[in-house]
Amino acid sequence: MPARPLPAPTAPSTAVRAAFLTVKDAADYLGLSPHTLYVWRHRRQGPPSFRMGPRGRVMYRVEALDAWVREQEQADSRSNPALNPLSVRPQGRSARFTTA
């Protein structure tokens, strides 16, 4: 039986590359500067990140970035009507503050 050549190594599929983003790509995705992501990571703020590979590159999952953005939208009173102070009826004064 003739020997078949081994398949050539291929680059990571686009699905795998699209699932993980470098700091620069994540910053572009969020519309921020890479420096902002580095500062947030140092302060343990911002979207979740992790180190991957032998060189320990900082990476972000696209789905984690999307979830983080949704959390930010829900925490903002302008995006979440439940948090908007103008949507709540003003409370009446208690009897102790009324003058008779």
JOZI-V527463 format. One line per field, one symbol per residue. psi: psi as a letter, one per 30 degrees, with the letter a starting at -180 (. if undefined). burial: # if it has 24 or more other ideal C-beta (glycine too) atoms within 12 Angstrom, else .. A space follows every 50 residues. Layout:
BEGIN
psi=???
burial=???
END
This chain:
BEGIN
psi=kkkkkkkkkllklfeeeffkkleeeeeeefhlleeeeeeeeeghlalkll kklffhkklkkeeeeeeeeeeeeffkfffjfffjfffkkkklklfffkk.
burial=...................####..##.##.#.#..#..##....##.#. .......#####..#..#................................
END
